[in-house]
Amino acid sequence: MKRLCALMLVLPLAACSAGGFEFPSIASLFDTTQPETRPLTAAIAPAARPASGELRSMTVTSLLDGSRTTFSVRAYGNGIRVSESNGCTWTRARDWFSPSDSWANCGTSNNWHTAQAKVRELDPVYPLKVGEVGRYHRDAVSHSGRSYSRETRCEVTGAVELLRPGLEPTPAYVVACDDSRRIRTTWYAPGEGPVAYREEHRRHGVQEAWIRTP
């Protein structure tokens, strides 16, 4: 307990000595699967749904084990196809928050590593602004013949500045998508797209967490 109190005293002093740096969020200090953030220092404009040409490839660093993954993005019909450097490939609408409508070689499940789905947008979450809510319905069938129907609810729960080494603080919306099995949280920066991501299974805990790197 004494060590914890000492830590709480030292950290604010260190923040003050850093030339006006604001204290990062408590959640990011004690949960390494959360990206470091701080309160907004300026207003953030609503973010429109991106055009297909605005969706770019990116490299991310895992907050679980430090490994790096590249997401190669290209246009595919009315949406996008994303190929990950670990062999997983998935497609979805040009909407980061929409559930995928197909995936192959993804995850470790014997029954669900490959599947096809029909996805309907019930309510748009765009333009992103705090308090906005979107909904999607997905009917999925796996390569092994299993199926489910599920609704996903996405809510813009806040806006923060994301802190990344070597980069200026990035204003980003926090969007939490809940499908009753998993909560997918994205820190989404207007003009850049997803800059951090965290996926938590209700039974199995955090399964994926990363931050976008240059």
C-alpha positions in Angstrom: 0.0 0.0 0.0 2.9 2.4 0.8 4.5 1.7 -2.5 1.2 2.4 -4.3 0.8 5.8 -2.5 4.4 6.7 -3.3 3.8 5.9 -7.0 0.7 8.1 -7.0 2.7 11.0 -5.6 5.7 10.6 -7.9 3.8 10.3 -11.2 1.9 13.7 -11.0 5.2 15.4 -10.1 6.9 13.8 -13.2 4.0 15.0 -15.4 4.3 18.6 -14.1 8.1 18.6 -14.9 7.5 17.6 -18.5 6.7 21.1 -19.7 2.9 21.0 -19.4 2.4 17.3 -20.3 -1.0 16.3 -19.0 -1.4 13.2 -16.8 -2.3 10.1 -18.9 -5.5 8.2 -18.2 -5.5 6.0 -15.0 -6.8 3.1 -17.1 -3.8 3.2 -19.5 -1.4 3.3 -16.5 -2.6 0.1 -14.9 -3.9 -1.8 -17.9 -1.2 -2.3 -20.6 -3.8 -3.5 -23.1 -5.2 0.1 -23.1 -3.4 2.8 -25.2 -2.1 5.9 -23.3 -4.5 8.8 -23.6 -5.2 12.2 -22.1 -8.1 14.6 -22.3 -8.7 16.7 -25.4 -6.9 20.0 -25.5 -9.1 21.3 -28.4 -12.5 20.5 -30.0 -12.6 17.5 -32.4 -14.8 17.7 -35.5 -17.3 15.0 -36.4 -15.8 12.3 -38.7 -17.6 11.3 -41.9 -17.7 7.8 -43.3 -14.4 7.4 -45.2 -14.4 6.9 -49.0 -12.8 3.7 -50.3 -9.6 5.6 -51.4 -9.1 6.9 -47.8 -8.8 3.4 -46.3 -5.0 2.8 -46.3 -2.7 -0.1 -45.3 -1.2 0.2 -41.9 1.3 -1.4 -39.5 0.4 -1.9 -35.8 2.2 -3.0 -32.7 0.6 -5.4 -30.2 0.0 -4.2 -26.7 -0.1 -7.8 -25.6 3.3 -9.0 -26.8 5.0 -6.2 -28.8 4.7 -8.1 -32.1 4.1 -6.1 -35.3 1.3 -6.9 -37.9 0.7 -5.3 -41.3 -2.8 -4.8 -42.6 -2.8 -4.5 -46.4 -6.0 -2.8 -47.5 -7.4 -2.8 -51.1 -10.8 -2.0 -52.7 -13.1 -5.0 -53.1 -16.5 -4.5 -54.7 -18.3 -1.9 -52.6 -16.0 -2.5 -49.6 -12.5 -3.6 -48.8 -10.3 -6.7 -48.5 -7.8 -6.7 -45.7 -4.9 -9.2 -45.7 -2.9 -9.5 -42.4 0.7 -10.5 -42.4 -0.2 -13.5 -40.2 -2.3 -15.0 -43.0 -5.7 -13.9 -41.9 -7.8 -12.3 -44.7 -11.2 -10.6 -44.2 -13.7 -8.4 -46.1 -16.2 -5.8 -45.0 -18.0 -2.6 -46.1 -15.9 0.6 -46.2 -16.8 1.0 -42.6 -14.3 0.1 -39.9 -17.0 -0.6 -37.3 -19.2 -2.9 -39.5 -18.8 -6.7 -38.7 -16.8 -8.5 -41.4 -18.8 -10.3 -44.1 -16.2 -12.9 -44.8 -12.9 -14.2 -43.2 -10.4 -16.9 -43.8 -7.6 -18.4 -41.7 -8.4 -16.1 -38.8 -8.0 -17.1 -35.2 -7.6 -20.5 -33.7 -11.2 -21.8 -33.6 -11.6 -25.1 -35.4 -15.2 -24.2 -36.3 -14.9 -20.5 -37.0 -11.5 -19.7 -38.6 -13.2 -19.3 -42.0 -16.8 -18.1 -42.6 -19.2 -16.1 -44.8 -21.8 -13.7 -43.5 -24.6 -11.3 -44.6 -24.3 -7.9 -42.8 -27.0 -5.2 -42.7 -26.5 -1.7 -41.3 -29.6 -0.9 -39.2 -28.5 2.5 -38.0 -25.4 4.4 -39.1 -22.8 5.4 -36.5 -21.5 8.1 -38.9 -20.8 10.9 -38.7 -18.8 10.1 -35.6 -19.6 12.4 -32.6 -19.8 11.7 -28.9 -23.1 9.9 -28.1 -23.8 8.6 -31.6 -25.0 5.0 -31.8 -25.0 2.6 -34.8 -26.3 -0.9 -35.2 -25.6 -3.9 -37.5 -27.1 -7.3 -37.9 -25.0 -10.3 -39.1 -26.0 -13.8 -40.2 -22.9 -15.9 -40.3 -22.2 -19.5 -41.5 -18.8 -21.1 -40.9 -16.8 -23.5 -43.1 -17.8 -26.3 -40.7 -21.5 -25.5 -41.1 -22.2 -23.7 -37.9 -24.3 -20.5 -37.9 -25.5 -17.6 -35.8 -27.4 -14.4 -36.0 -26.2 -11.5 -33.9 -26.7 -7.7 -33.5 -23.8 -5.4 -32.9 -24.3 -2.0 -31.2 -21.6 0.6 -31.6 -21.5 3.7 -29.5 -19.1 6.7 -29.6 -18.4 6.8 -25.9 -16.0 9.7 -25.8 -13.1 11.6 -27.4 -9.4 11.8 -26.2 -5.9 12.5 -27.4 -4.0 9.3 -28.0 -0.3 9.3 -27.1 2.2 7.5 -29.3 6.0 7.6 -29.0 7.6 10.0 -31.4 4.3 11.5 -32.6 2.1 14.4 -31.7 -0.9 13.6 -29.6 -3.7 12.4 -31.9 -7.4 13.5 -31.3 -9.5 10.4 -31.6 -13.1 9.2 -30.9 -13.5 6.1 -28.7 -16.1 3.8 -30.3 -17.2 0.6 -28.4 -18.9 -2.1 -30.4 -20.7 -4.8 -28.4 -22.2 -8.0 -30.0 -23.0 -9.7 -26.6 -19.9 -11.9 -27.0 -17.1 -9.4 -27.5 -16.5 -5.7 -27.0 -14.4 -4.2 -29.8 -13.1 -0.7 -28.8 -11.5 1.5 -31.5 -9.7 4.8 -31.0 -10.5 6.4 -34.4 -8.8 9.6 -35.6 -10.5 11.7 -38.3 -8.3 11.7 -41.4 -6.2 8.8 -40.2 -8.7 6.1 -39.2 -8.1 3.5 -36.5 -5.1 4.4 -34.4 -5.7 1.9 -31.6 -7.9 -1.2 -31.0 -8.8 -3.5 -28.2 -11.0 -6.6 -28.4 -12.3 -8.3 -25.2 -14.2 -11.5 -25.0 -16.7 -11.6 -22.2 -15.5 -15.1 -21.1 -11.9 -15.2 -22.2 -10.7 -11.7 -21.6 -8.6 -9.5 -23.9 -7.8 -11.3 -27.1 -6.3 -8.5 -29.2 -4.9 -5.0 -28.5 -2.7 -2.8 -30.6 -1.6 0.7 -31.5 -0.9 2.0 -34.9 2.8 2.8 -35.6 4.6 4.8 -38.3 
